[in-house]
Amino acid sequence: HVAGSPVEVKVAKPLDIKKMNKIHKEIKIGETCFAVTCGSDGMLYSANHNTKEILVINGAGQIARRFKHGCGFVHGIPFSKSSNIVISDNSNHVIKIYTPTGQLVRQFGGQGSKQGQLSGPIGVAVNEKGHLFIADRDNQRISVFTEDGQFLRCFGSRGSGAGHFAFPSQLCISWISVHQ
């Protein structure tokens, strides 16, 4: 907590980075891990591009579990408001929602340019309401869905001016809960 600030940051259990070297035994040289995020369970979640898996790494640097996701490049794996993992599958033009143990809950989207369809989705961010903001790269827009897959809206189009995108790929939504 910063004195005089209404913002409080809580860290459940910090990961010992020195111990993280142990995972190199499990990940072969030449494999690529994209998209790393921390779960509320204190685990580190990483997407291995080569094996098409999510690796769940504990604080001791050991792989606690892994599960296949079968997606193309995974560029972001945020957690939803209900603690599920959100993965953008740019190869199949869908968003997949998994439990932290690897059970597929649902998928939505599908290739196209109509509302609710996606084309090459990459980045995913979640706002304080739990809405999923998708960098819909090939449609050159941001598409917004509920975690249940209900399409809410999209914004942006191809171009270089205000409100335009040139192949958006990553998003970050910053939101702070203020306790009074």
N, C-alpha and C positions, 0 to 999 in steps of 0.2 A: 504494500500500500504506500502510495506517495502522500506525504503530509500535505493536507489542504486540498487533496484531490478527491472527488467523489468516486473515482475509479479504483477498483480492487482487482488484482490479478491473483488467481489461485492456481498453484501448481500441485497436482496430485502427487506425483512421484517423479522426480527428475531422472532422465536416462543418463547412465554413465557412459559417455561417448568413448572413453578408453576401452570399455568392454565391447563396444560395437564391432571391433575388429574380428570378433569371433564369427560374425556372419559371413565373412569372406570364404570360410570353408564350405558354406552352403551355396554360395553364389559363384559360379564358374567365371573365370577370366573371359572377358569379351561379352558377357551378358550386360544388359543395360537396365537399370532401375530408374524409372521416372516416378514422379508423383509420390511424394512422401507426406504423410500427415500423422498427427498424434490423436489417438482416441481418448475418450473420457475414461477408458479402462486402464490408462497409463501405458498402453502398447503403442508401438510405432508401426504404421501400415505403409508398405511400399509396393508399388506395382513393378513387377519384373516383366520387361517387354519380351524377352526371349522365350520364357516358359509360359507366358500368359497367365501368371499367378499373382495373387496378392500375398505378400509375405507379412506375417504378423510377428513382430520382434519384441521380446520382453526387455525389461530394464537391465538384464544381465547380458544383453546382446545376442541372445539365442532366439532362433526361430521357434516360436511357440506353436504356430500352426501356419498353414498355407492353404489357399484354395484357388482353383482355376476360375478365370473369368472369361477366357476365350475371346477377348476383344483385340482390336488392333492396337495402335498406340494409345496408351492411357496417360493423359497429360495432367489430370487432376483427380483426386479422390477425396473430396470433402465428405464430412459426415452431415447427414440431414438432421433436422431438428429432433427427430425421433431416434437418433443414434444409428441410422443405417448408413452404409457406404454408397455413395453416388459415383457411378463410373460412366464416362461418355465413351461409347463405342463408335469411333469415327468410321470404321470399316463397314459397319452395318447400319449406321445412321440412326442409332437409338441411344437412349439413356437406360442404364440398368441400375437397379437398386438391390443391394445385398445386405443381409444381416452381417454383423461383425464376425459371425462364424462361417459365413460363406454361402448361405442359402439365398438363392435368387427370389426376391419378393415380387418384382414386376419389371417390365421394360416398356418403354413407350417411345414414340417418335415415328420413325420410318422415313425412308428417302423421299424427298420432294421439297417443293418450295411453298406449298400451301400452309396456312396457319396450323400449327401443331405438328408439322413435318420438319425434318432436319436434313441437312446435307453437310456431312463432314463435321459433326460437333466435336469440339475439343475441350475447351476450358469449362469448368462448372464452379459456381459459387452459390452459397446459400445465404439468404438474408435473415433478419431477426424474426420474420414471420414464417420462416421455413420454405419460402419460395425458392425454386431452383432457377438460376440465371445461367443460360447455356450460350457459350460462344459458338454460334451456328455459322462456322467459318465459310463454307461455300455459298451459303445464302447471304452472307455478309450482313448479318444482323445478330441481335441478342434476342433469344426466345426465352420466355418465362413460363414455368409450369409449377403446379403444386407437386408435392412429393408423390401424390397418388397418380400423377401423370396428366392431370387436367391442364390443358393449354389456357393460359391467362392472357398473354399478349406478346407482341414482339415489337422491337423498335430498331431503327437504323436501316441503312441501305448502302449500296456500293457508292463510294465517292471519297472525297478528301476534305470536305467542309464539315461544319458543325452537324452532328447527327448522322454522319456517314462513317463507314468502316472500309478498310482494305484488308479483308481476310482476318477478322478478329480471332485470336487464339487463346488468350488467357483473360481471366477476370479476377478481381478481388473486391469484395464488399466488406467495408469496415463498419462495424456496428458495435456500440458499447451499451451495455446495460448499466444504468446508473441507479444505485440503491440509495434511498434517502431515509 
